[in-house]
Amino acid sequence: MEKGNTTRFYRLNWMWNILRHGLFLKGVNNRIARIGLDFMPYYWVLEGQEEFDPPQIRGDATGFEVSFFDDTDIAKVQSSISGLGDVDYAQNLRNGEICVGLRKKGKVAAFMFIKKNSHEFRGKLFPLKDNEAYLYGMYTFESFRGKNLAPYLRYHCYQLCREDGIHKFYSVSDYLNKSTLRFKGKLKAKNTRLYLSMKLFKSYYRTFLLKKYN
């Protein structure tokens, strides 16, 4: 949530988004995790391997520009979003990760991160080869939502990565997050594995492979 919005508006908007995007079960799961019973089923997803029509921006598409974000851009983004907790976007850049963003007339509309090294997710390590990358952290600012910007930015991220020799793109999709599943569906992404991650009272960590997909 961008800073400057009232607490009451934030709560009402949060509840509306949960219901509108089919995230009720995800919300319940988050509540249970707060008491130490943290269960997360998720997909390991392969993206960008099938041809599809480039996503289009809804409404007025003039003035949008895709570019790499530097330290100055990240500082502005970090200061404009509340509720990040211990998320440090600047540290991501220092770790060698890449941020790709979408602007309209100089104003940031959306952004995401690209990680080339092996990725650890909830205690499980996913090795990556030289021609592979992990994509995560997609965020669209509230005033730009509903314009199909996330698929648009993701598609152009594929193009930028291919110019740098990266041709396979992986990501994680929360099984209970219907909004994320719809987003990946627009990109013709393929679920390769289904896992169940368990964190019990911050002392027991296990990940189970539930299913492999062809």
C-alpha positions, 0 to 999 in steps of 0.5 A: 500500500502506498503511503499517504492512505488512511488506515481505515481506507487501507483496511476496507480496500484490503478486505475488498481486494481479498474478496474480489480476487478470490483470496479469502483462503489465502487470508485465512492461511495468513491468520493461521501462520501468525500463531505458528502454523505456517503451511504454504502450497506453491508451484515452481513455475516455468515462464516465457517458453511459449509464444503468445500475443504481447500483452497490451495496456488497457486504456491510454497506453501512451507515455509508458516506458520499460527500463532498468531501475538504479539506486535512485529509482529504488530509493523512491520506490522504497519510500513510497510503499508502506508495510514492507517490513524488513524488505530492502529493495536496495539490498537486492541491487547490492546482491547483484539482482536486477530491477526492471520497471515501468514508468509513465511520464516519469512516474513509476507504475510497476516494477519487478526483480530478476535474480540470476543466482540460485534461489532459496525459497522458504528453506528450499534451494532451487539451483539456476543455470547460466541461461536461467533466472528467477523472477519475483517481486512484481508490484503495481502501484495502486493508481495504475492497477487494472491496466494489465501492466503486470503481464505487459512488464513481465513480457518485456522483461523476457525480451530484456533477459534474452538479450543478456543470454537468459532464456529460461525464467522461473518463479513461484506461484502461491497455490492459494493466490488466485490473482497470481495464478491468473497473472501467470495464466496470461503469460502461458506459464507452466507449473512444473512442480507442486510443493508444500512448505511447512513452518511450525512455531519457527522451529520446524521447517520442511518442504514436500514435493506433492506432484510433478507435471509434464 
